[in-house]
Amino acid sequence: MTKTVVYYDGACPVCSREIAAYQRAAGAEALEFVDATRCDPAALGAGLTREEALAVMHVRGADGELRRGAQAFGAIWAVLPRWRWLSVVLRIPGASVLANLAYRGFLRVRRAWRR
């Protein structure tokens, strides 16, 4: 079975704390976590540069599809039993749009937090 790969910004303390929560969660063994700030470029796989991976959350699903932004979070949540309900919420019409708007707002603030 191929794991879902989560590419995250290890230089962002908020991002790192969230990833740590996912890593401790039941079901996390189905996820592979790649710190895009420290990994070998080959670990990012096809179609993803370090700059892209650090700019926005990316997840490569077990199906090989690359997801970004709120859809990336939805892919993570769908794998983790206690978080799965959030992936269902994202499927409500308009919820994904709102989640992406909120995430873009977070990305603006995140610049100040990066080490």
Backbone bond lengths (Angstrom), bond angles and torsions (degrees), N, CA, C in turn:
res aa  C-N    CA-C-N  psi(-1)  N-CA   C-N-CA  omega(-1)  CA-C   N-CA-C  phi
1 M - - - 1.449 - - 1.523 109.95 -
2 T 1.298 116.63 132.38 1.453 121.94 177.48 1.521 108.41 -84.70
3 K 1.325 115.64 137.45 1.456 120.47 179.64 1.520 111.11 -83.89
4 T 1.316 115.41 157.43 1.453 122.00 169.39 1.516 106.34 -78.94
5 V 1.331 117.37 129.14 1.465 121.75 -175.91 1.523 109.12 -103.68
6 V 1.335 115.47 126.61 1.457 122.93 -179.23 1.525 107.90 -106.78
7 Y 1.324 116.51 119.48 1.462 122.25 177.67 1.525 107.42 -100.98
8 Y 1.327 116.73 122.35 1.464 119.27 -175.85 1.520 111.10 -133.85
9 D 1.330 114.84 164.55 1.458 123.35 -179.21 1.527 108.87 -93.46
10 G 1.312 116.86 97.59 1.460 122.10 -179.43 1.517 113.81 -68.87
11 A 1.337 118.20 -10.98 1.463 121.50 177.85 1.527 111.89 -87.52
12 C 1.305 117.16 -4.85 1.465 122.42 178.24 1.521 108.16 -100.39
13 P 1.345 118.52 113.97 1.463 119.68 -176.95 1.530 113.49 -63.00
14 V 1.316 118.27 -34.35 1.464 120.74 178.21 1.529 109.59 -67.79
15 C 1.324 115.93 -43.81 1.467 121.02 178.63 1.528 110.44 -61.47
16 S 1.320 116.44 -44.75 1.469 121.41 -178.86 1.519 111.71 -62.65
17 R 1.342 117.51 -38.70 1.467 120.36 177.91 1.518 111.16 -66.39
18 E 1.319 116.70 -40.54 1.457 119.28 178.74 1.532 110.44 -65.18
19 I 1.311 116.86 -43.67 1.468 120.50 178.15 1.524 110.25 -61.58
20 A 1.331 117.44 -40.90 1.472 120.76 178.30 1.536 110.61 -59.83
21 A 1.330 117.48 -38.02 1.465 120.55 177.24 1.530 110.51 -64.78
22 Y 1.318 116.91 -41.25 1.466 120.12 177.10 1.531 110.50 -64.89
23 Q 1.313 117.63 -40.19 1.464 121.42 -178.37 1.525 111.89 -64.00
24 R 1.327 117.07 -30.12 1.467 121.31 179.71 1.532 112.64 -84.67
25 A 1.306 116.95 -13.80 1.468 121.46 -173.48 1.522 112.03 -74.04
26 A 1.316 115.00 150.01 1.464 120.24 172.65 1.520 108.24 -58.73
27 G 1.310 116.36 136.14 1.458 121.67 -179.82 1.517 114.07 94.25
28 A 1.334 116.88 -6.34 1.467 120.98 -176.91 1.526 113.05 -63.12
29 E 1.316 117.08 -19.16 1.463 119.42 179.45 1.533 111.83 -64.99
30 A 1.335 117.16 -15.93 1.469 121.33 177.50 1.530 111.88 -85.96
31 L 1.341 116.20 -2.06 1.459 121.68 -179.66 1.523 110.02 -113.20
32 E 1.305 115.55 144.99 1.468 121.99 171.76 1.529 105.96 -115.55
33 F 1.327 116.14 130.46 1.456 120.80 -176.52 1.522 109.70 -107.23
34 V 1.328 116.18 127.49 1.462 122.41 -178.57 1.527 108.30 -122.82
35 D 1.327 116.08 116.38 1.461 121.33 175.85 1.523 107.66 -77.71
36 A 1.311 116.44 107.69 1.465 121.29 -175.41 1.522 112.92 -67.54
37 T 1.331 117.96 -15.16 1.467 119.67 178.24 1.520 111.58 -78.55
38 R 1.339 117.40 -22.43 1.470 120.45 -172.77 1.530 115.09 -121.46
39 C 1.310 117.06 -10.52 1.465 118.66 -172.48 1.522 112.20 -77.16
40 D 1.313 114.45 159.70 1.455 121.16 170.51 1.528 106.93 -66.15
41 P 1.319 118.80 139.35 1.474 120.23 -179.39 1.527 113.66 -52.81
42 A 1.316 117.83 -30.96 1.466 121.13 179.52 1.528 111.66 -64.72
43 A 1.332 117.54 -26.33 1.466 121.45 -179.88 1.526 112.15 -68.08
44 L 1.330 117.05 -16.00 1.461 120.47 179.36 1.524 112.18 -79.59
45 G 1.303 116.60 -19.43 1.454 120.45 177.74 1.521 113.17 75.41
46 A 1.302 114.59 -179.46 1.464 121.66 -176.69 1.524 111.23 -68.33
47 G 1.325 114.96 139.79 1.447 120.45 173.20 1.512 116.35 79.58
48 L 1.334 118.05 11.88 1.465 120.39 -179.84 1.520 109.47 -140.03
49 T 1.323 115.93 121.70 1.461 121.08 176.25 1.519 109.32 -95.99
50 R 1.323 116.46 162.53 1.466 120.95 176.85 1.530 110.49 -58.29
51 E 1.328 116.48 -43.24 1.468 120.65 -178.95 1.530 110.87 -60.18
52 E 1.325 117.23 -43.22 1.471 120.93 178.36 1.524 110.77 -65.15
53 A 1.331 115.96 -43.56 1.465 120.64 -178.21 1.522 111.61 -64.41
54 L 1.324 116.97 -32.15 1.465 120.41 179.76 1.529 112.15 -83.74
55 A 1.303 117.25 -22.02 1.464 120.53 -177.81 1.526 112.23 -78.06
56 V 1.329 116.59 -37.48 1.461 122.56 -174.76 1.524 108.55 -146.17
57 M 1.334 117.11 144.38 1.469 121.19 177.03 1.521 109.84 -59.30
58 H 1.328 115.68 132.32 1.459 122.31 176.97 1.521 109.23 -127.52
59 V 1.313 115.34 146.65 1.461 123.00 175.09 1.517 107.21 -137.57
60 R 1.325 115.33 134.01 1.467 120.07 172.87 1.521 105.63 -104.51
61 G 1.323 115.27 113.20 1.453 120.39 -177.87 1.516 112.39 -67.65
62 A 1.316 115.41 165.11 1.458 120.42 176.98 1.522 110.83 -58.59
63 D 1.347 116.16 -21.70 1.460 121.39 177.82 1.528 112.41 -82.12
64 G 1.354 116.89 -3.40 1.457 121.89 179.41 1.517 114.07 91.14
65 E 1.344 117.08 -9.11 1.466 120.55 -178.48 1.533 110.51 -75.07
66 L 1.324 115.25 135.98 1.464 122.21 179.43 1.526 108.14 -92.50
67 R 1.327 115.45 124.76 1.464 121.35 178.85 1.522 108.47 -117.52
68 R 1.332 116.36 150.81 1.455 119.82 -178.48 1.518 110.40 -136.52
69 G 1.327 115.57 160.52 1.458 120.98 177.93 1.516 112.49 63.28
70 A 1.335 116.02 -139.03 1.463 121.56 -177.59 1.529 111.73 -59.55
71 Q 1.338 117.24 -34.45 1.468 119.60 178.45 1.530 111.14 -64.46
72 A 1.325 116.77 -32.06 1.471 120.18 176.54 1.525 110.02 -65.79
73 F 1.325 116.40 -44.51 1.463 119.27 177.95 1.524 110.20 -62.79
74 G 1.330 116.56 -41.26 1.456 120.12 177.82 1.518 112.52 -58.99
75 A 1.324 116.82 -37.51 1.472 121.17 178.47 1.527 110.97 -66.94
76 I 1.326 116.95 -37.95 1.470 120.81 176.60 1.522 109.53 -65.90
77 W 1.326 115.94 -50.65 1.463 120.93 -176.61 1.524 112.12 -61.29
78 A 1.324 117.36 -33.93 1.464 120.89 -179.34 1.528 111.74 -64.33
79 V 1.325 117.11 -25.65 1.466 122.02 -178.42 1.528 111.64 -84.51
80 L 1.323 117.14 -29.24 1.465 122.04 -174.03 1.531 110.53 -96.04
81 P 1.338 117.59 116.08 1.474 120.51 -174.31 1.531 115.21 -51.67
82 R 1.303 118.81 -44.17 1.467 120.45 -177.53 1.528 113.50 -74.85
83 W 1.305 116.80 -15.94 1.465 121.93 179.87 1.527 112.06 -103.19
84 R 1.315 117.22 -8.72 1.466 121.96 -172.12 1.530 112.98 -55.20
85 W 1.308 117.18 -34.07 1.468 120.16 -178.99 1.527 111.52 -58.67
86 L 1.348 116.96 -32.40 1.470 119.61 178.60 1.532 111.25 -67.47
87 S 1.322 116.76 -34.49 1.470 118.74 177.67 1.526 110.07 -67.02
88 V 1.329 116.80 -31.53 1.464 121.07 176.80 1.531 109.84 -69.68
89 V 1.326 116.92 -40.86 1.467 121.29 178.33 1.533 110.41 -59.72
90 L 1.331 117.00 -38.98 1.466 120.20 -180.00 1.527 113.02 -62.77
91 R 1.327 117.14 -19.50 1.465 120.55 -180.00 1.525 113.04 -84.37
92 I 1.329 116.96 -7.94 1.467 120.16 176.86 1.533 107.34 -68.26
93 P 1.333 117.11 134.91 1.472 118.96 -179.50 1.537 112.09 -51.84
94 G 1.320 115.05 127.43 1.460 122.14 179.43 1.517 114.60 89.30
95 A 1.323 118.05 -20.09 1.470 120.62 -177.24 1.518 111.60 -64.58
96 S 1.308 117.38 -39.75 1.465 121.11 -179.87 1.528 110.98 -64.48
97 V 1.321 116.18 -39.06 1.467 120.57 178.40 1.531 109.82 -63.21
98 L 1.328 116.55 -46.76 1.467 120.95 178.96 1.532 111.29 -63.72
99 A 1.324 116.41 -41.22 1.464 120.16 179.38 1.525 110.68 -63.12
100 N 1.329 117.39 -40.93 1.467 119.86 178.23 1.522 111.85 -66.65
101 L 1.325 117.84 -37.30 1.470 120.57 176.31 1.526 110.48 -63.43
102 A 1.321 116.70 -44.92 1.472 120.69 178.25 1.530 110.53 -62.82
103 Y 1.331 116.57 -41.33 1.463 120.41 179.92 1.526 111.09 -64.53
104 R 1.333 117.40 -40.72 1.473 119.87 176.98 1.526 111.20 -61.28
105 G 1.324 116.86 -37.85 1.464 120.74 175.59 1.519 111.08 -62.55
106 F 1.333 116.40 -43.41 1.455 120.48 176.71 1.527 110.95 -60.39
107 L 1.326 117.02 -41.43 1.466 120.32 -178.34 1.529 111.99 -60.86
108 R 1.306 117.13 -33.91 1.471 119.92 177.64 1.523 111.06 -65.69
109 V 1.319 116.39 -42.58 1.468 121.41 -179.68 1.529 110.74 -72.56
110 R 1.318 116.21 -34.62 1.469 122.09 -176.16 1.520 112.64 -57.60
111 R 1.295 117.81 -30.78 1.479 120.42 -179.60 1.517 111.50 -54.43
112 A 1.307 116.94 -36.04 1.470 120.86 -178.61 1.525 111.53 -72.70
113 W 1.335 117.34 -23.30 1.467 121.20 -176.93 1.518 113.69 -88.84
114 R 1.315 117.01 -19.51 1.478 118.77 -175.84 1.511 110.92 -62.79
115 R 1.313 115.60 139.79 1.463 121.61 177.97 1.490 110.39 -81.05
